[in-house]
Amino acid sequence: MFATCLLVTGCGQGGAGAEDKEYLVRNVIDGDTIELANGRKVRYIGIDTPETMKRKGRGWIFDPEAFAVAAKEYNRFLVSGKKVALEFDIVREDKYGRWLAYVYVGDTMANAELIREGYALLYTFPPNVKYMDFFLKAQEEARQDAKGLWGALEVISPDVAGDCAEKYRIVRGLVTNIHVSPRKIFLNFGRDRERYLTAVIYSSNLPLFAKKGIDPSGYYRGKYVEVVGKIEDKNGPRMIIDNPSQIKVIGE
């Protein structure tokens, strides 16, 4: 059903940075989260996959986003019922008590494979960015080859983003204005924020843009860009841009 996995070459580790201890995977929750036999849940560092569950009232219902089931099945193929080694970064646990890790089966890193095959998008959350450049390369290859999500993402204009809440989309449009606050930079695609998309960059992620020589507080103003990610409904459509791979100037 799935192609043979590739080794984690190019990041200089090949699994060498993982703990010697191995853990049995008891359950695959979705494309980026697993449960170990010891009861610990593990959230994969550096990636984000479509959700299979949606909150309704106080509970959750099965309401998968596009490619959510495919991502879960590919993750199941990679790790289900197998022993995995974990490599941790700076922050080891999230606010939900889940371990944050790079997950290896032998020399194969599941995080990287999900990006490489187009089942996941690069998701950076400093300070856990050890393999960001490696993941970025894998994502660029998946995008170029139109693998997985990249072959199915719909391209829309900023004024219809409000109709696509909780969906992954590619949005193309003109950045008409930029607003800077102490914690965020807002890239506006139109005056009416309840209708037009707003792209949001948190200040904690600015060093990732600085590495590319980009200052988002001014660079994107008046430019026609393409942004990719999940659209949220926060008093109007918005998309979190947490790394430079999510936004590209068109025509340069």
C-alpha beads as a LAMMPS data file, in Angstrom:
LAMMPS data file: protein, C-alpha beads

252 atoms
251 bonds

1 atom types
1 bond types

-500.0 500.0 xlo xhi
-500.0 500.0 ylo yhi
-500.0 500.0 zlo zhi

Masses

1 110.0

Atoms # bond

1 1 1 0.000 0.000 0.000
2 1 1 2.763 2.415 0.908
3 1 1 6.229 2.902 -0.496
4 1 1 9.297 1.779 1.408
5 1 1 10.433 4.371 3.938
6 1 1 13.598 6.356 3.414
7 1 1 16.363 6.779 5.951
8 1 1 16.846 10.064 7.716
9 1 1 19.845 11.181 5.721
10 1 1 20.792 14.790 5.328
11 1 1 20.149 15.801 8.934
12 1 1 23.319 14.139 10.091
13 1 1 21.661 11.892 12.648
14 1 1 20.165 8.778 11.139
15 1 1 18.536 8.173 14.502
16 1 1 21.831 8.547 16.364
17 1 1 20.408 11.306 18.543
18 1 1 17.590 9.139 19.849
19 1 1 17.489 7.512 23.264
20 1 1 18.831 3.975 23.542
21 1 1 15.527 2.969 25.125
22 1 1 12.729 1.808 22.832
23 1 1 8.975 2.083 23.377
24 1 1 6.185 -0.036 21.949
25 1 1 3.516 1.936 20.064
26 1 1 0.105 0.848 21.356
27 1 1 -2.123 3.211 19.407
28 1 1 -1.902 5.681 16.532
29 1 1 -4.165 8.595 17.448
30 1 1 -3.762 10.572 14.232
31 1 1 -1.116 11.617 11.725
32 1 1 1.110 13.359 14.254
33 1 1 0.282 11.774 17.616
34 1 1 0.755 8.274 19.037
35 1 1 0.228 6.488 22.339
36 1 1 2.901 4.255 23.811
37 1 1 2.358 1.020 25.726
38 1 1 3.338 2.858 28.927
39 1 1 0.349 5.183 28.448
40 1 1 2.370 8.199 27.343
41 1 1 1.103 10.188 24.367
42 1 1 3.746 11.518 21.969
43 1 1 3.248 14.532 19.694
44 1 1 5.636 14.581 16.743
45 1 1 7.875 17.661 16.685
46 1 1 7.966 19.844 13.605
47 1 1 4.872 18.680 11.753
48 1 1 1.133 19.224 11.615
49 1 1 -1.396 16.912 9.992
50 1 1 -5.138 17.347 9.364
51 1 1 -7.365 16.515 12.332
52 1 1 -9.594 13.441 12.488
53 1 1 -11.687 14.636 15.446
54 1 1 -13.698 17.816 15.942
55 1 1 -14.878 19.283 19.229
56 1 1 -18.666 19.410 19.648
57 1 1 -19.948 20.805 22.905
58 1 1 -17.958 19.198 25.693
59 1 1 -16.984 16.164 23.650
60 1 1 -15.374 15.146 20.398
61 1 1 -16.818 13.613 17.247
62 1 1 -15.204 11.901 14.273
63 1 1 -15.257 14.560 11.562
64 1 1 -12.013 14.211 9.598
65 1 1 -10.493 17.030 7.601
66 1 1 -9.290 16.293 4.089
67 1 1 -6.310 13.900 4.145
68 1 1 -6.684 13.342 7.905
69 1 1 -7.504 9.643 7.495
70 1 1 -4.744 9.162 4.919
71 1 1 -2.205 10.809 7.241
72 1 1 -3.285 8.613 10.148
73 1 1 -3.064 5.487 8.014
74 1 1 0.420 6.375 6.816
75 1 1 1.524 7.023 10.389
76 1 1 0.002 3.661 11.329
77 1 1 2.009 2.030 8.536
78 1 1 5.182 3.642 9.874
79 1 1 4.919 2.913 13.602
80 1 1 1.856 0.891 14.689
81 1 1 2.762 -2.093 16.853
82 1 1 6.458 -1.352 16.448
83 1 1 9.177 -0.354 18.855
84 1 1 10.295 3.234 18.415
85 1 1 13.134 5.338 19.754
86 1 1 12.519 8.942 20.782
87 1 1 14.746 11.959 20.352
88 1 1 13.828 15.020 22.385
89 1 1 14.578 18.669 21.696
90 1 1 14.792 21.649 24.079
91 1 1 11.210 21.380 25.377
92 1 1 10.293 17.792 26.184
93 1 1 6.608 18.089 27.102
94 1 1 3.667 20.253 26.008
95 1 1 0.914 21.813 28.119
96 1 1 -1.247 18.708 27.621
97 1 1 1.385 16.448 29.171
98 1 1 2.362 14.866 25.856
99 1 1 5.984 14.093 25.113
100 1 1 7.362 16.085 22.179
101 1 1 9.759 13.997 20.139
102 1 1 11.314 12.925 16.882
103 1 1 10.133 9.335 16.473
104 1 1 12.362 6.694 14.902
105 1 1 11.733 3.178 13.653
106 1 1 15.280 2.005 13.143
107 1 1 16.964 4.796 11.167
108 1 1 13.698 6.105 9.733
109 1 1 12.277 9.261 11.319
110 1 1 8.487 9.195 11.101
111 1 1 8.235 12.996 11.355
112 1 1 10.327 13.446 8.215
113 1 1 8.559 10.697 6.272
114 1 1 5.145 12.240 6.839
115 1 1 6.404 15.542 5.431
116 1 1 8.283 13.888 2.583
117 1 1 5.202 11.999 1.394
118 1 1 2.921 15.036 1.651
119 1 1 0.830 13.851 4.602
120 1 1 2.055 16.622 6.930
121 1 1 3.040 20.271 6.761
122 1 1 6.090 21.739 8.430
123 1 1 5.125 23.217 11.805
124 1 1 7.730 25.135 13.779
125 1 1 7.316 25.916 17.448
126 1 1 10.507 27.405 18.940
127 1 1 12.692 26.368 20.625
128 1 1 12.085 22.860 19.176
129 1 1 13.496 23.597 15.711
130 1 1 16.520 21.279 15.564
131 1 1 15.602 19.768 12.187
132 1 1 13.711 22.676 10.647
133 1 1 16.055 23.024 7.660
134 1 1 15.905 19.289 6.994
135 1 1 12.104 19.276 7.221
136 1 1 11.932 22.315 4.962
137 1 1 13.903 20.511 2.269
138 1 1 11.604 17.481 2.538
139 1 1 8.537 19.721 2.262
140 1 1 9.889 21.542 -0.784
141 1 1 10.406 18.191 -2.518
142 1 1 6.887 17.023 -1.635
143 1 1 5.431 20.291 -2.889
144 1 1 7.392 20.163 -6.134
145 1 1 6.230 16.599 -6.760
146 1 1 2.618 17.405 -5.735
147 1 1 2.584 14.568 -3.218
148 1 1 -0.315 14.018 -0.844
149 1 1 -1.817 17.288 0.356
150 1 1 0.193 19.267 -2.172
151 1 1 -1.634 17.671 -5.052
152 1 1 -5.040 18.400 -3.564
153 1 1 -4.820 21.797 -1.843
154 1 1 -7.274 24.264 -3.335
155 1 1 -5.993 27.708 -4.278
156 1 1 -8.370 30.494 -3.205
157 1 1 -8.466 34.291 -2.985
158 1 1 -8.361 36.127 0.388
159 1 1 -11.987 37.267 0.160
160 1 1 -13.424 33.727 0.248
161 1 1 -11.172 32.435 3.054
162 1 1 -14.035 32.821 5.524
163 1 1 -15.836 29.976 3.778
164 1 1 -12.902 27.623 4.427
165 1 1 -12.540 27.696 8.228
166 1 1 -10.696 24.680 9.669
167 1 1 -9.447 23.709 6.220
168 1 1 -5.994 23.708 4.684
169 1 1 -5.770 26.049 1.724
170 1 1 -3.329 27.969 -0.461
171 1 1 -4.337 31.632 -0.485
172 1 1 -3.002 34.078 -3.066
173 1 1 -3.452 37.799 -2.796
174 1 1 -2.027 41.259 -2.223
175 1 1 -0.814 42.259 1.251
176 1 1 -2.529 45.637 1.523
177 1 1 -1.397 46.579 5.035
178 1 1 0.745 45.369 7.934
179 1 1 -0.005 45.947 11.622
180 1 1 2.656 45.300 14.268
181 1 1 1.931 44.590 17.939
182 1 1 4.352 43.511 20.690
183 1 1 3.519 39.821 20.196
184 1 1 2.295 39.535 16.604
185 1 1 2.587 40.867 13.089
186 1 1 -0.654 40.981 11.090
187 1 1 -0.541 40.835 7.298
188 1 1 -3.866 42.158 5.996
189 1 1 -5.244 41.155 2.599
190 1 1 -8.115 43.643 2.730
191 1 1 -9.661 46.340 4.923
192 1 1 -12.599 44.213 6.045
193 1 1 -10.994 41.696 8.441
194 1 1 -14.268 39.812 8.844
195 1 1 -14.158 39.000 5.141
196 1 1 -10.528 39.033 4.031
197 1 1 -7.797 36.727 5.318
198 1 1 -5.289 37.970 7.872
199 1 1 -1.952 36.173 8.119
200 1 1 -0.455 36.215 11.628
201 1 1 3.221 35.853 12.515
202 1 1 4.115 35.549 16.215
203 1 1 7.179 37.457 17.401
204 1 1 8.671 34.225 18.785
205 1 1 9.008 32.984 15.205
206 1 1 10.698 36.112 13.827
207 1 1 14.229 34.630 14.214
208 1 1 13.262 32.013 11.604
209 1 1 12.489 34.814 9.144
210 1 1 15.641 36.696 10.124
211 1 1 17.700 33.664 9.069
212 1 1 16.302 34.211 5.568
213 1 1 17.024 37.951 5.712
214 1 1 13.324 38.831 5.969
215 1 1 11.685 41.384 8.261
216 1 1 7.935 40.609 7.973
217 1 1 7.022 43.970 9.539
218 1 1 7.691 45.621 6.198
219 1 1 8.926 43.163 3.616
220 1 1 5.556 41.800 2.485
221 1 1 3.677 45.106 2.318
222 1 1 2.281 45.782 -1.153
223 1 1 3.451 42.418 -2.482
224 1 1 1.437 39.648 -4.071
225 1 1 2.033 36.532 -1.998
226 1 1 0.990 32.928 -1.570
227 1 1 0.350 31.600 1.931
228 1 1 -0.387 28.002 2.869
229 1 1 -1.821 26.528 6.051
230 1 1 -5.007 25.999 8.026
231 1 1 -7.581 28.790 8.042
232 1 1 -9.064 29.639 11.436
233 1 1 -12.116 31.709 12.291
234 1 1 -11.039 34.294 14.883
235 1 1 -13.398 37.236 14.344
236 1 1 -12.676 36.716 10.682
237 1 1 -10.490 34.305 8.711
238 1 1 -6.865 34.082 9.713
239 1 1 -3.884 31.835 9.105
240 1 1 -0.925 31.380 11.441
241 1 1 2.385 31.683 9.578
242 1 1 4.984 30.146 11.855
243 1 1 7.879 29.770 9.398
244 1 1 9.040 31.272 6.081
245 1 1 8.099 28.166 4.082
246 1 1 4.427 29.082 4.496
247 1 1 4.645 32.377 2.620
248 1 1 6.125 33.091 -0.781
249 1 1 6.236 36.255 -2.842
250 1 1 4.813 35.556 -6.296
251 1 1 6.707 36.819 -9.307
252 1 1 10.107 37.288 -7.688

Bonds

1 1 1 2
2 1 2 3
3 1 3 4
4 1 4 5
5 1 5 6
6 1 6 7
7 1 7 8
8 1 8 9
9 1 9 10
10 1 10 11
11 1 11 12
12 1 12 13
13 1 13 14
14 1 14 15
15 1 15 16
16 1 16 17
17 1 17 18
18 1 18 19
19 1 19 20
20 1 20 21
21 1 21 22
22 1 22 23
23 1 23 24
24 1 24 25
25 1 25 26
26 1 26 27
27 1 27 28
28 1 28 29
29 1 29 30
30 1 30 31
31 1 31 32
32 1 32 33
33 1 33 34
34 1 34 35
35 1 35 36
36 1 36 37
37 1 37 38
38 1 38 39
39 1 39 40
40 1 40 41
41 1 41 42
42 1 42 43
43 1 43 44
44 1 44 45
45 1 45 46
46 1 46 47
47 1 47 48
48 1 48 49
49 1 49 50
50 1 50 51
51 1 51 52
52 1 52 53
53 1 53 54
54 1 54 55
55 1 55 56
56 1 56 57
57 1 57 58
58 1 58 59
59 1 59 60
60 1 60 61
61 1 61 62
62 1 62 63
63 1 63 64
64 1 64 65
65 1 65 66
66 1 66 67
67 1 67 68
68 1 68 69
69 1 69 70
70 1 70 71
71 1 71 72
72 1 72 73
73 1 73 74
74 1 74 75
75 1 75 76
76 1 76 77
77 1 77 78
78 1 78 79
79 1 79 80
80 1 80 81
81 1 81 82
82 1 82 83
83 1 83 84
84 1 84 85
85 1 85 86
86 1 86 87
87 1 87 88
88 1 88 89
89 1 89 90
90 1 90 91
91 1 91 92
92 1 92 93
93 1 93 94
94 1 94 95
95 1 95 96
96 1 96 97
97 1 97 98
98 1 98 99
99 1 99 100
100 1 100 101
101 1 101 102
102 1 102 103
103 1 103 104
104 1 104 105
105 1 105 106
106 1 106 107
107 1 107 108
108 1 108 109
109 1 109 110
110 1 110 111
111 1 111 112
112 1 112 113
113 1 113 114
114 1 114 115
115 1 115 116
116 1 116 117
117 1 117 118
118 1 118 119
119 1 119 120
120 1 120 121
121 1 121 122
122 1 122 123
123 1 123 124
124 1 124 125
125 1 125 126
126 1 126 127
127 1 127 128
128 1 128 129
129 1 129 130
130 1 130 131
131 1 131 132
132 1 132 133
133 1 133 134
134 1 134 135
135 1 135 136
136 1 136 137
137 1 137 138
138 1 138 139
139 1 139 140
140 1 140 141
141 1 141 142
142 1 142 143
143 1 143 144
144 1 144 145
145 1 145 146
146 1 146 147
147 1 147 148
148 1 148 149
149 1 149 150
150 1 150 151
151 1 151 152
152 1 152 153
153 1 153 154
154 1 154 155
155 1 155 156
156 1 156 157
157 1 157 158
158 1 158 159
159 1 159 160
160 1 160 161
161 1 161 162
162 1 162 163
163 1 163 164
164 1 164 165
165 1 165 166
166 1 166 167
167 1 167 168
168 1 168 169
169 1 169 170
170 1 170 171
171 1 171 172
172 1 172 173
173 1 173 174
174 1 174 175
175 1 175 176
176 1 176 177
177 1 177 178
178 1 178 179
179 1 179 180
180 1 180 181
181 1 181 182
182 1 182 183
183 1 183 184
184 1 184 185
185 1 185 186
186 1 186 187
187 1 187 188
188 1 188 189
189 1 189 190
190 1 190 191
191 1 191 192
192 1 192 193
193 1 193 194
194 1 194 195
195 1 195 196
196 1 196 197
197 1 197 198
198 1 198 199
199 1 199 200
200 1 200 201
201 1 201 202
202 1 202 203
203 1 203 204
204 1 204 205
205 1 205 206
206 1 206 207
207 1 207 208
208 1 208 209
209 1 209 210
210 1 210 211
211 1 211 212
212 1 212 213
213 1 213 214
214 1 214 215
215 1 215 216
216 1 216 217
217 1 217 218
218 1 218 219
219 1 219 220
220 1 220 221
221 1 221 222
222 1 222 223
223 1 223 224
224 1 224 225
225 1 225 226
226 1 226 227
227 1 227 228
228 1 228 229
229 1 229 230
230 1 230 231
231 1 231 232
232 1 232 233
233 1 233 234
234 1 234 235
235 1 235 236
236 1 236 237
237 1 237 238
238 1 238 239
239 1 239 240
240 1 240 241
241 1 241 242
242 1 242 243
243 1 243 244
244 1 244 245
245 1 245 246
246 1 246 247
247 1 247 248
248 1 248 249
249 1 249 250
250 1 250 251
251 1 251 252
